[in-house]
């Protein structure tokens, strides 16, 4: 019998598969889409994610970055903090996902090109899509069909506007070795160095408008991008996804399927990669129910910092002062960046 059946071949699912194979489990990944798999993503791996990839034996190349800079989209005022140790890497999702898939295949993980549906389970096994395993891992994304089918979705919080992410690549040379976060009254634009002649720009916003219209909120940033060819736009959202529990019997949730607050702090991939290891540890110990506590512990700083920034963002008075405060309170800003690293 399969030990671990993973629904989804994105980074979270593949990291889980690699951890499982390294732990001696028989792992199968079910993914209907061909490699490489792309999605709307800021594509910045924080130092913790880089370290997690190294633990998995996965090496990726891209644009290194050494900290975070906040920039007021109108005044140009800025604040920056460099990582105390290590560095991040800006890497295209179409390079990260194949690297993880190759490592999983190298370790003997099997792949089946199908979508898993109709989950049935008892005290000994779980079946989905005609495949039976000891445990099923739902790594099927932000709008996880498995999470929804099991009734694990929690209702959104009151009076909170839905936020969306839009991403585009520009063929221009990176002008900084930091990830820049440009703030406007209603949105943020993240600039990540990806290669010597390429940057990624991700906009997070509650406003429904085309990407070019969103960039009008950041005139200085837009001026830097006009000389470069632009890719097609990819989008995702609503970003906030509440989840009642990460464990339902023999089904466990990981990655975006396990719940999502917002992309504001860029910690999504770090949490996905580290939670994958905890999930496998709990399964291997025969204590899947322990994964819920482990996930909450791992995600505590992400949920606290991201939730605090979102609350500030929703208050017009505070939103206008996020960058000035970061500039005038450098130790506080650095402490926040240290939490991310």
N, C-alpha and C positions, 0 to 999 in steps of 0.2 A: 504494500500500500504506500502511496505517496505520503511523506511526512508533512510537507508544507506545500500547499497549492496557493500560488500568488496570482491574484486578479489584477493585472496592470503591469506593463513593462516600462514605466517611467522610472526616474531615479529612486523613488521610495520603494517601489516594488523590486527593482533590481538590487538595491542595497540589502533588502530583506533576504532576497534569494542568495546573495553572496555570503551574508552572515550565516544563513542556514547551511549552505554547502561547506563553509569553513568549520561549522560545528558538527559535520558528519551527517546531516539530514539529507534525505532524498527530496529534491525540490523541483517543482514544475511551475513555470510562469506561463500564464494564459494572456495573450495580447493579440488582438485582431489587427492592429495597425503595423505596417512594415517599418523597420528601422531605416533611417533615423526618425524619431518622433519629436516634433517641434511643438512648442506652446508659448503663449504669452508669458514672459518671465523676465525679471530684471537681469538674470544671467550673471549675477555676482556671487561668487562663493566666498563667504566670510572665512577667516582663519580657522575657525572650528570645523567648517565643512572641508577645508583643504586637509586638515589633520585626519578627519574621519575617512576621507578617500584614501589617504595613505595607509590607514589601518586595513582597508579592504584590498590593498594592492592595486589600486587604480591610479594611474597618472594621467593628468590632462595638462595641456598647454593653452595659454591664452594671454590676456593682459594682466600682469600683476598690479595690485593696488595696495597701498600701505596705510589707509585710514579713510575717514569720512569727512567731507566738507559740507556744511549747510550754507546755502546762499539765498539771500532774499531776492526773489525774482524781479523786484522792481528797483530797489535801492542799490543792490549789489553788495550790501553788507554781508560778511561771511564769518564763519567760525569753523575751525578744523581741529581734529584730533587724530593723531597717528597711532596705529596699533603698537602696543608695548612689546609684543613679540609675534613673530610670524607675519604672514601677509595673506591677502585674499587674491583670488584669481577671477578675472572676468572671462567666462568661457561660453561659447555658443551652446545652447541646449542640444543642437544637432551634432555636437562633438562629445558632450558629456554623456548623453544617453547611449550612443554606440560604444563608448569606452567601458561603461558599466556592463552593457550586454556582452561584450567580448570577454570581460573578466568572469562573468557568470558562466558563460559557455565553457571557458577554460577549466572551470571547477566542476563541470559535469551537470550543470543545471540544464534541464530540458525545457524547450519552448514549444507551445502549441498555439497556432494562429486562430484563436477563437475568443468570443466573449462569454463570460460566465454568467448564468442567470439561474433563476429558480433554485435558491439555496435551501437544502434540506439537511437537518442534522439530528443526531441523537447523542447519547452520552459517550459514544466511542468514535464517531466519525462524522464527516460533513461531505455532502455531495453537491456539486454545482456544474452545470454544463456537461453532465454525463461523466465527470471525473470525481473520484472519491479519494479523500485524504484524511489524515488525522486532524489537521487544522487548515483553515482557509484564511488567507490574509487579503483584506480588501485594500488595495492600493490603486483604486480606480478613479482617483481624481477629486477635484473640488466638489463636483455634483454627483458623488458616488452613488450609482444605482443600487449597489449592495447595501450601503448604509440606509438608503431610503426604503428599500424592500424590507429591511429588518426593523423599521420603525425607530431608528436611532437618531433621526434628525431632531434638533431642538428648535423651537420657534425663534425668530430674530428678536433682538432686544427692542424695547419701545423707543419710538421717536429717533431712530438712528437711520440716517439716509444710507441707502445701498451704495457701495463704492465699487468701481470697476478699474481694471488695469488695461492699458494699451501700450504696445511695444513696437518700436521701429528701429532699424539699423541705419546708420549713416556712414558713408565712406569718407570719413575725415580722420585726420590724425588725432589721437587723444591729446588733450592739452594739460592733463594733470595725471599724477600717479595716485590720485584719490578718487573714490566714488563721490560724485557731487549730487547733493539733494537740493534742488531749487524749489523754494516755497513761494506760492502765490496765495491769494486770499481763499481760494477754493480747491486747490490741487497741488500736487507735488510732481516734479520731473526728476527722475534718477538718471544720471549719466554714468555708464560703466565702460572703462577701457577694455576692449576685447582683443585687439590686435594692433600692430603698428599703424594701420590705416583704417581702423574701424572702431566705432563706439556704438553702444546700445543706449537708447533713450526710452525709458518706461514712464508713462504718466499714470498717476493714481488720482482718481477724481470721482465725485458724485454727479458731475455734470455730463449729460448726454450731448456730445458734440464730436465732430470729426477730429482726427489727430492734429491736423494743421491749425484748426481753431483752438484746440487746447494749448498749442505752443504759443499762441498770441499772448497768453498770460505770462510768458517768460521772454520778453523781447531781447535781452542780452544773450540768452541761450540760443534763441532762434537765429540770431545773427551769426553765431558760430557754425551753424549747421547748414546754411544756405548753399555753401560751395560743394557739398557732398551729395552724391547720389543716395536716394532713400529707398529702402526696401518696402515691401508691402507691410501693412499694419496687421498685427494680431491682437486680439482682445480676450479678456477673461472677466468673469464676475457673475453675479455679485460676489465679492471677496469674502465677506463674513459668513461663516458656516458654523452654526452651533451644533454640538453633538452631545447627546445624553450620556453616552458611554463609549469607550474604545473597545469594549469586549462584550460579545453576545454569545455565550456558550463557547463553541469552538471556532468562532469567527472573530478576528481581531483587525482593527483598522489602523492604518499607518499613512504618513504623508498628508496631503491635503484632505484625503478622505476622513482623517481622524479629527478634523475640525480646523478652522482657520479664523484668525482674527483680522489681519490685514497684512499687506506687504510692506508697510511703512518702515520696518526695521530690517528687512532683508534676511530674516533668520529662517525662512521656510525650509530651505534645503539643509541647513545645519540641523534643524530639529528632525527632519525626515531621516537623514542619514544616521543620527545618533539613536533615534527612537527605534529604528530597524534593528539595531543591535540589542536593545533592551527587549524587544518583542521576541526575538529568537532565544534569548537567555531564559525568558519566562516560559516559553513553550518547551524548551529542552528540559527545564526543571519540572515539567508537568504541572505548572502553576500559571496558566494563562490569565487567571483573574488578577495576578500581581502586576500585569502590564498596565492596567489603568493607573495605579499609583505611580509606577515608574514614568509613564507619559506625563502625568501632572507635575512630577518633580522636574523632569527635563525641560518642560515648557514653561515653568513658572516665570523666569525672567522675560521670556518672549511675551507671555500674556500680560505681565505687569507693565513692561515698558511700552509695548504697542498699544495697550488699552489706555495708558496715561496720555500718550501722544494723540490718540484719536479723540479723547475727551478735550484736550487743548485745541485740536483742530476744529472741533464743533463749536467752540466758543469764539466768536469773531474777535473779541478783545484779546484773548490769549493767542489765537492763531497769528495775529499780526506781530506778536512779540516773541515767537519761538526762536527765530534767528538772532534778534538782538539779545535775548537772554542767554542763548548759547555762547554768544560772543563775550558777554560781560561776566559770565560764570564759567570760565574754561574748565575748572576742576569738575564741576557738575556734568558738563558736556563730555569730558573725557571719561568720567565714571560710567556714563551711559554707553559710550563706545566700547569700553572695556567689557561691559556685559555682553555685547554682541560678539566680541572676539573670542 
